[in-house]
Amino acid sequence: MASINILKFGVSSPSDTSPLEGLKAAGYKSDNILAVIGKSEGNGCVNDFSRTLSSHVWGSQIPESAVTVFSGGTEGVLSPHITFVVRDRSSTGLRAAVGRTRILQPHEIGTSAQALEVCSSIRSMLNESGILREQVRLILIKCPLLTSEKVEMIKATGRTPVTTDTYDSMAKSRYSSALGIGIALDEVEECHLDEALRSQSAWSTKASCSSGAELEDCHILIIASDSFTGNLRAISGHMDDAIDARAITRLLEQVNREGGQVLQVFAKAEADPTGSIRGKRHTMNTDSDIHSTRHARAAVGGLLAGLTGETQLYISGGAEGQGPPGGGPICVAYRAGA
């Protein structure tokens, strides 16, 4: 288990690695990096090459054991940026563990096999790091999706893909990863996994999952908080819907009570699958021009930016199994006052 700090820097493009200069100025080396978490300005969909570019350029700049999590889509007021999770020699109060699943075969993506691999990896990470389940505030995962080529590969072996729609595969992969997190944290019963996959009804309060074509395994980051040491904290909750400002202000009120400064906000955004928010119809799921995940990121990003006064926020679209349907999890990392 590593004591960590969290720092973020704006970028001028998906290939911009200048944040390393800011990291050095803050007293850290690239060897200290556990994870690079980024928001890039692509469309966040299957063909978002900004994620692939960012992952490629950063992969050569960080330790082999570090993970990258790049989420495409900075719609609305969201600003492209990089968040570093770095080892710190002092006891900061924040802890982290990083790891990866094995490479997933195409036919496993979006299935119980993926969920169980994620669960097994997280359990091993918790055991090896000494992080307790009750200390976990966020588990961030980047997971693979199905491309057209992978769909054909599955068919060639006589298997049936979980879906032939590559965009839909993003959602199924996110949901399987979220179920793996839920099982590992005892929020979802493993014996009910198959039913949960059929019903799409189970969810975790600590899961944040993003899918992309730039990797074949799942990159996993666990962030935990220990309020008895240091002055860095993380608190988490969930939004019941995309306009649940009260859920956000409750967390920010706690930060304010401690005289704190927000380091980063991690949140998921989702267009309510029922087609309505608080009884009023929305059109995010029926817009043929703009995918629903892009609408949701812009809406929740604007809400969070207005409440925090910050636009460099990690808002990821598609919250299947991550918070209640139509809502999503929130985690606020902050520095408490002296």
C-alpha positions in Angstrom: 0.0 0.0 0.0 1.4 3.3 -1.1 0.8 6.7 0.6 -0.1 9.0 -2.2 -0.6 12.6 -3.4 -2.9 13.7 -6.2 -1.9 16.5 -8.6 -3.5 17.7 -11.8 -2.4 19.8 -14.8 -4.0 21.1 -17.9 -2.9 19.8 -21.4 -2.9 21.5 -24.8 -3.5 18.3 -26.7 -3.9 14.5 -26.2 -0.1 14.1 -26.8 1.0 16.8 -24.4 3.3 15.4 -21.7 4.3 18.8 -20.3 2.6 18.0 -17.0 5.8 16.1 -16.2 7.4 19.4 -15.8 4.8 20.5 -13.2 5.2 17.2 -11.4 9.0 17.7 -11.2 8.4 21.3 -9.9 6.2 19.8 -7.2 9.1 17.6 -6.0 8.2 14.3 -7.7 9.8 12.1 -10.3 8.2 10.1 -13.0 9.3 7.0 -11.0 6.8 8.1 -8.3 3.8 7.8 -10.7 1.3 5.1 -9.8 -1.4 6.2 -12.2 -2.1 8.8 -14.9 -5.7 9.6 -15.2 -6.7 11.8 -18.1 -9.6 13.6 -19.8 -9.0 14.0 -23.5 -11.0 15.9 -26.0 -12.2 13.1 -28.3 -15.8 11.9 -28.6 -15.5 9.3 -25.9 -17.0 6.6 -28.2 -15.5 3.5 -29.9 -13.4 5.5 -32.4 -12.0 8.0 -29.9 -8.4 8.0 -31.0 -7.5 10.7 -28.5 -7.5 8.1 -25.8 -5.3 5.8 -27.8 -2.8 8.7 -28.5 -2.7 9.7 -24.8 -2.2 6.2 -23.6 0.6 5.7 -26.2 2.6 8.8 -25.3 2.2 8.4 -21.6 3.0 4.7 -21.5 6.6 5.4 -22.3 6.9 8.1 -19.7 5.8 6.1 -16.6 6.9 3.0 -14.7 5.9 -0.3 -16.2 3.9 -1.1 -13.1 1.8 2.1 -13.4 -1.6 2.2 -15.0 -3.2 4.7 -17.4 -6.9 5.6 -17.4 -7.9 7.9 -20.2 -11.5 9.0 -20.6 -12.6 10.7 -23.8 -15.0 13.6 -23.9 -14.6 17.1 -22.6 -18.0 18.4 -23.7 -19.3 21.7 -22.4 -17.1 23.4 -19.9 -14.9 20.4 -19.1 -11.2 21.1 -19.6 -8.7 18.5 -20.9 -6.2 17.6 -18.2 -4.0 15.0 -16.5 -4.4 13.8 -12.9 -1.3 12.1 -11.4 -1.5 9.7 -8.5 2.0 9.6 -7.1 3.8 7.9 -4.2 4.6 10.2 -1.3 7.2 9.4 1.4 5.1 11.0 4.1 1.8 9.6 5.5 -0.6 11.8 3.6 -3.8 10.1 4.6 -4.5 8.8 1.1 -3.5 5.3 0.1 -3.6 3.6 -3.3 -3.0 0.3 -5.1 -2.7 -0.3 -8.8 -2.9 -3.5 -10.8 -4.2 -5.2 -14.0 -6.3 -8.2 -14.9 -4.9 -10.7 -17.4 -5.6 -9.9 -21.0 -9.3 -10.6 -21.7 -10.3 -12.7 -24.7 -12.8 -11.0 -27.0 -15.6 -13.4 -26.1 -15.1 -12.6 -22.4 -15.7 -8.9 -22.8 -18.9 -7.8 -21.2 -19.5 -11.2 -19.5 -19.3 -12.8 -16.1 -15.7 -13.9 -17.0 -14.7 -10.2 -17.1 -16.5 -9.5 -13.8 -14.8 -12.4 -12.0 -11.4 -11.4 -13.3 -11.9 -7.9 -12.1 -13.1 -9.1 -8.7 -10.2 -11.5 -8.3 -7.7 -8.8 -9.2 -9.2 -6.3 -6.7 -9.3 -8.9 -3.9 -5.6 -9.7 -4.5 -4.8 -6.0 -4.6 -6.6 -5.3 -1.3 -5.0 -8.3 0.4 -1.5 -7.4 -0.8 -1.8 -3.7 0.0 -3.5 -4.1 3.4 -6.2 -1.7 2.4 -9.5 -2.5 4.1 -12.8 -2.6 2.2 -14.2 0.1 4.5 -11.3 2.4 3.6 -12.0 2.3 -0.1 -13.4 5.5 -1.6 -13.0 4.8 -5.3 -12.0 2.0 -7.7 -11.3 3.4 -11.1 -11.1 1.0 -14.0 -10.2 1.3 -17.7 -11.5 -1.8 -19.5 -11.6 -3.0 -23.1 -14.4 -3.0 -25.6 -15.4 -4.9 -28.7 -14.3 -3.7 -32.1 -15.7 -5.0 -35.4 -12.6 -7.1 -35.8 -13.0 -8.7 -32.4 -16.7 -9.4 -33.1 -15.7 -11.3 -36.3 -13.0 -13.2 -34.3 -15.6 -14.4 -31.9 -17.9 -15.5 -34.6 -15.0 -17.3 -36.3 -14.6 -19.5 -33.2 -18.2 -20.5 -33.2 -19.1 -18.4 -30.2 -21.7 -15.7 -29.9 -20.5 -12.2 -28.9 -22.3 -10.5 -26.0 -23.3 -7.9 -28.6 -22.5 -7.1 -32.2 -22.9 -3.3 -31.6 -19.4 -2.0 -30.7 -20.9 1.1 -28.9 -23.1 -1.1 -26.8 -20.1 -3.2 -26.0 -18.7 -0.2 -24.1 -21.6 -0.2 -21.8 -21.5 -4.0 -21.3 -17.8 -3.9 -20.5 -18.3 -1.0 -18.0 -21.2 -2.9 -16.3 -19.2 -6.2 -16.0 -16.3 -4.3 -14.5 -18.6 -2.5 -12.1 -20.1 -5.9 -11.0 -16.6 -7.1 -10.3 -16.0 -4.2 -8.1 -19.3 -4.7 -6.3 -18.5 -8.3 -5.6 -15.0 -7.5 -4.4 -16.4 -4.9 -2.0 -19.3 -7.1 -0.8 -21.9 -4.8 -2.4 -23.1 -7.5 -4.8 -23.3 -11.2 -4.1 -21.2 -13.4 -6.3 -23.9 -16.1 -6.4 -26.2 -13.6 -8.0 -23.8 -12.5 -10.8 -25.6 -14.2 -13.7 -28.9 -12.7 -12.6 -27.3 -9.3 -12.2 -26.0 -9.5 -15.8 -29.4 -10.3 -17.1 -31.3 -7.7 -15.1 -28.7 -4.9 -15.2 -30.0 -3.9 -11.8 -27.0 -4.3 -9.5 -24.7 -1.4 -8.8 -21.7 -0.3 -6.7 -21.2 3.0 -4.9 -17.4 3.0 -5.4 -17.1 2.0 -9.0 -15.9 4.2 -11.9 -15.4 2.3 -15.1 -14.5 3.6 -18.5 -14.0 1.4 -21.7 -11.8 1.9 -24.7 -10.1 0.2 -27.7 -6.6 1.2 -26.5 -6.1 -1.8 -24.2 -6.9 -5.5 -23.9 -6.8 -5.9 -20.1 -8.4 -3.9 -17.3 -6.3 -1.2 -15.6 -7.3 -0.8 -11.9 -6.7 2.0 -9.4 -7.9 1.7 -5.8 -8.0 5.0 -3.8 -8.5 4.6 0.0 -8.7 7.2 2.8 -7.3 7.0 6.3 -8.5 9.9 8.4 -6.2 9.2 11.3 -3.0 10.2 9.4 -2.0 13.1 7.2 -4.1 15.9 5.9 -5.3 14.4 2.6 -8.8 12.9 2.5 -11.2 11.3 0.1 -15.0 11.1 0.6 -17.5 9.5 -1.7 -21.2 9.3 -2.3 -23.6 9.0 -5.3 -26.0 11.1 -7.3 -29.5 9.8 -7.6 -29.9 11.5 -11.0 -28.0 13.9 -13.3 -29.2 17.0 -11.5 -28.7 15.8 -7.9 -26.8 18.9 -6.7 -27.6 18.1 -3.1 -25.5 14.9 -3.2 -22.5 17.0 -4.4 -23.0 19.8 -1.9 -23.1 17.4 1.0 -19.6 16.2 0.1 -18.4 19.8 -0.4 -19.9 20.9 2.9 -17.7 18.3 4.7 -14.7 19.6 2.8 -15.5 23.2 3.9 -16.0 22.1 7.5 -12.5 20.9 7.5 -11.2 24.0 5.9 -10.3 21.9 2.9 -9.1 22.4 -0.7 -10.5 20.2 -3.4 -7.7 18.3 -5.3 -9.9 16.4 -7.7 -13.5 15.3 -8.2 -14.2 11.9 -9.9 -17.7 11.3 -11.1 -19.8 9.2 -13.5 -22.6 10.6 -15.7 -25.5 8.7 -17.3 -28.6 9.5 -19.3 -31.4 8.0 -17.3 -32.4 4.8 -19.1 -36.1 5.4 -18.4 -36.1 8.5 -20.6 -37.1 10.9 -17.8 -35.6 12.8 -14.9 -37.9 13.5 -12.0 -40.9 12.8 -14.1 -39.9 15.1 -17.0 -39.0 13.6 -20.4 -35.4 13.9 -21.7 -34.1 13.2 -25.2 -30.5 12.1 -24.5 -31.2 8.5 -25.4 -33.1 9.3 -28.6 -30.7 11.9 -30.2 -29.4 10.4 -33.4 -26.7 13.1 -33.7 -25.0 13.0 -30.3 -24.5 9.9 -28.2 -26.2 9.9 -24.8 -22.9 9.6 -23.0 -21.8 13.0 -24.5 -25.0 14.7 -23.3 -24.6 13.2 -19.8 -21.0 14.3 -19.5 -21.8 17.9 -20.5 -24.8 18.1 -18.1 -23.1 16.6 -15.1 -19.8 18.4 -15.9 -21.6 21.8 -16.0 -23.3 21.0 -12.7 -20.1 20.0 -10.9 -18.1 22.8 -12.4 -20.7 25.4 -11.2 -20.6 23.9 -7.7 -16.8 23.6 -7.4 -15.7 26.5 -9.5 -13.4 24.1 -11.3 -13.4 22.7 -14.9 -10.5 20.3 -14.7 -12.8 17.5 -13.4 -12.8 13.8 -14.2 -16.4 13.2 -15.4 -16.8 10.0 -17.3 -19.9 9.0 -19.3 -21.8 5.8 -19.0 -22.5 4.8 -15.4 -23.9 1.3 -15.9 -23.7 -0.5 -12.5 -22.0 2.6 -11.0 -24.5 4.2 -8.8 -28.3 4.0 -9.3 -29.6 4.1 -12.9 -29.5 7.6 -14.2 -27.2 8.7 -11.4 -23.6 7.9 -10.6 -20.9 7.8 -8.0 -18.9 10.8 -6.8 -15.5 10.9 -5.1 -13.9 14.1 -3.8 -10.2 14.1 -3.0 -9.1 17.1 -0.9 -6.5 18.6 1.4 -7.8 19.3 4.9 -6.9 22.6 6.6 -4.3 22.8 9.3 
